[in-house]
C-alpha cells in the first residue's frame, strides 16, 4: 500500500477505506459528488472581500486585515495550504501592524468549502498561534464542519498527488 502522507495521523481503518477508493478509482467521484462546484472567488480582490466578511462575521475585535491574496509561491505539497503573517514595523515613533493571509494559488479552482476551511484556519491563527484545543474550537465556531472538510481536503490533496487534478473543477 502506498503511503498516504496527508492522512498519516488518521486511524488505520480510515486509511484502508481511502486505499479502497483509490484502488477502485472512485476517489475523484466521491469528492465531486460531495462537492460538485468550484467557488467563484478567482482574484485577489474577491478573496480579500471574502476573507474580510468571514473575519467581520466571527472575529470582529481582531485587527483588520491588511492584505489577502492568492500566492503562486506557496508549495502545498512541501509547505502549507495558506499562510498568515502578523507584521509589526516601527515607522518614526509609531508601531504599525499588518495582518496578511496568503492562500496557495491551486485553491482558485476548488469547492468553496475547501477555500473557507483554509481561510478559517488562517484567521484562527490571528487569535491562537498554536494548533491547540482553543485553536480548533475557534475553527469549529467559524466552520461547524471544519474537521470533516479538512479530512475531505486531505483526500483532495491525496488525489492531486496521485492524478494531478480533478477535471470537473477546472
C-alpha positions in Angstrom: 0.0 0.0 0.0 1.2 3.5 -0.9 1.8 5.9 1.9 -1.0 8.5 2.3 1.1 11.4 3.6 -1.8 13.7 4.1 -3.6 11.1 6.2 -0.7 9.8 8.4 -2.4 10.6 11.7 -5.7 9.0 10.9 -6.7 5.5 12.1 -5.7 2.5 10.0 -9.3 1.7 9.2 -9.8 5.1 7.7 -6.6 4.8 5.6 -7.8 1.4 4.5 -11.1 2.9 3.2 -9.2 5.6 1.4 -6.9 2.9 -0.2 -10.0 1.1 -1.4 -11.4 4.3 -3.0 -8.1 4.8 -4.8 -7.8 1.1 -5.9 -11.4 1.2 -7.3 -10.6 4.5 -8.9 -13.5 6.2 -7.0 -11.8 8.9 -5.0 -12.5 11.6 -7.6 -16.1 10.6 -8.0 -16.5 10.6 -4.2 -15.1 14.2 -3.9 -17.1 15.5 -6.9 -20.3 14.0 -5.7 -19.8 15.6 -2.3 -18.6 19.0 -3.6 -19.9 19.4 -7.2 -19.0 23.0 -7.9 -15.8 25.2 -7.7 -16.1 28.6 -6.0 -16.2 31.8 -8.0 -13.5 33.7 -6.0 -10.8 33.9 -8.6 -8.9 37.1 -8.0 -7.2 38.8 -5.0 -9.8 41.5 -4.6 -12.7 39.0 -4.4 -10.6 36.9 -2.0 -9.9 39.9 0.2 -13.6 40.7 0.4 -14.5 37.1 1.2 -11.9 36.8 4.0 -12.9 40.2 5.4 -16.5 39.2 5.5 -15.7 36.0 7.4 -13.4 37.9 9.8 -16.0 40.5 10.5 -18.7 37.9 11.0 -16.7 35.8 13.5 -13.8 37.9 14.8 -14.9 41.5 15.0 -12.4 42.5 17.7 -9.3 41.4 15.9 -7.2 43.8 14.0 -8.2 44.5 10.4 -6.7 42.6 7.5 -4.1 44.5 5.5 -3.7 42.0 2.6 -5.2 38.8 1.4 -4.1 37.2 -1.9 -3.5 34.0 -3.8 0.2 33.2 -3.8 1.7 31.1 -6.5 4.9 30.7 -4.5 3.2 28.6 -1.7 4.2 25.0 -2.4 1.3 23.0 -1.0 2.9 19.6 -1.2 6.0 20.7 0.8 4.8 23.7 2.7 1.2 24.8 3.6 -2.2 25.4 2.2 -2.0 29.1 3.2 0.0 31.3 5.4 -0.8 34.1 7.9 1.5 36.9 8.9 1.4 39.4 11.6 4.0 42.0 10.9 4.9 44.9 13.2 7.1 47.7 12.0 8.4 50.8 13.6 7.7 53.9 11.5 9.0 57.0 13.2 7.6 56.9 16.7 4.6 54.7 15.8 4.3 51.0 15.7 2.5 49.8 12.5 0.9 46.4 12.4 -0.4 44.4 9.5 -2.2 41.1 9.1 -1.8 39.2 5.9 -3.3 35.9 4.6 -1.9 34.2 1.6 -3.7 31.2 0.0 -1.9 28.8 -2.4 -3.0 29.6 -6.0 -4.0 26.0 -6.6 -7.1 26.7 -4.4 -8.6 29.0 -7.1 -10.3 26.0 -8.6 -11.7 24.1 -5.7 -15.1 23.9 -3.9 -16.0 26.9 -1.7 -16.0 24.6 1.4 -12.2 23.9 0.9 -11.4 27.6 0.5 -13.5 28.5 3.5 -11.8 25.9 5.6 -8.3 27.2 4.7 -9.4 30.8 5.4 -11.0 29.8 8.7 -7.7 28.1 9.7 -5.6 31.1 8.8 -8.0 33.5 10.6 -7.9 31.4 13.7 -4.1 31.9 13.9 -4.7 35.6 14.4 -6.1 34.7 17.9 -4.4 31.4 18.6 -0.8 30.9 17.3 -0.5 27.2 18.1 -2.6 24.3 16.9 -4.1 23.7 20.3 -7.6 22.9 21.7 -8.6 26.6 21.7 -7.4 27.0 18.1 -9.6 24.1 16.8 -12.5 25.3 18.9 -12.3 28.6 17.2 -12.1 26.9 13.8 -15.3 24.9 14.6 -17.0 28.1 15.8 -16.4 29.7 12.4 -17.0 26.5 10.4 -19.0 23.8 12.3 -17.9 21.1 9.7 -14.3 22.1 10.0 -12.9 18.7 10.7 -14.9 16.9 8.0 -13.9 19.5 5.4 -10.3 19.3 6.5 -10.4 15.5 6.0 -12.0 15.9 2.6 -9.4 18.5 1.6 -6.7 15.9 2.6 -8.5 13.4 0.3 -8.4 16.0 -2.5 -4.6 16.6 -1.9 -4.1 12.8 -2.0 -5.9 12.7 -5.3 -3.9 15.5 -6.7 -0.7 13.7 -5.6 -1.8 10.6 -7.5 -3.6 12.1 -10.5 -2.6 15.7 -11.0 -6.1 17.3 -10.9 -9.9 16.9 -10.8 -11.2 17.7 -14.2 -14.7 18.8 -13.3 -13.5 21.7 -11.0 -11.2 23.3 -13.6 
